[in-house]
């Protein structure tokens, strides 16, 4: 599989003003990491809350620019300045090239918060499943 280096955007379909801008030397893998991180409570608080409320299908991932890893951070900052993204925990480039590493910054959940988020998500799924049966 060919790795694509570049800048990407996660954008809500229901709330198009809600955007996340990121960059990676392997964009497809990084985007997959965002979705699994939201599922397990390891992502930014805003992304997790949005994921719980609107679901995975609401977030659309787009590569907005392919570029070499040498200029990734500069191009990411350009798009952060342009979009002023709602989901980013900081409005400056995070400082890693996302080579299989979790971002060492931002609005992270501690273990207790992650467990609460997962419990809420499971509770919501349980209620939806059983409410459908009651109808």
Secondary structure, DSSP 8 states (H G I E B T S, - for coil): -----EEEEEEESSSTT-EEEEEESSHHHHHHHHHHHHHTT-S-HHHHHHHHHH-GGGEEEEEEEE--GGGHHHHHHHHHHHH--SS-SSSS--S---SS---SSSS---HHHHHHHHHHHHHHHHHHHHHHHH-
